[in-house]
């Protein structure tokens, strides 16, 4: 299993153990398919860029939580601390996250189980704040919206 898959399995295990009554699921949008089947799925409503994790439980003014999981690998060590090579959301995933945010969902990107756990726990305790990367996306989108067209 690759890194992001392992992370998704860990997130599911965490949710099942800590929040068993919360509707949580992972969207398997990264599957391989034929061109014909892909066309059929698109006609049926499969959407490119749908993020990995859905927590469908309203809390603190949000409709739910949407989380994109991304892999990170250690590329070296500097000053005794690991230096990571982070993968980032695709353009369609960023678009999905921004759209979900605009209609009232809490959104975030997580590179580790610890980040995912912090995201979910802060979502439920009312202290949720997106990571810096996600905040930059949201703020950049607001700048684009405020510019005259």
Buried (B, 14 or more C-beta within 10 A) or exposed (E): EEBBEEBBEBBBEBBEEEBEEBEBEBEEBEEEEEEEEBEEBEEEEBEEBBBBBBBEBEBEEBBBBBBBBBBBEEEEEEEEEEEBEEBEBEEBBBBBBBBBBEEEBBBBBBBBBEBBBBBBBBBBEEEBEBBEBBEEBBEEBEEEEEEEE
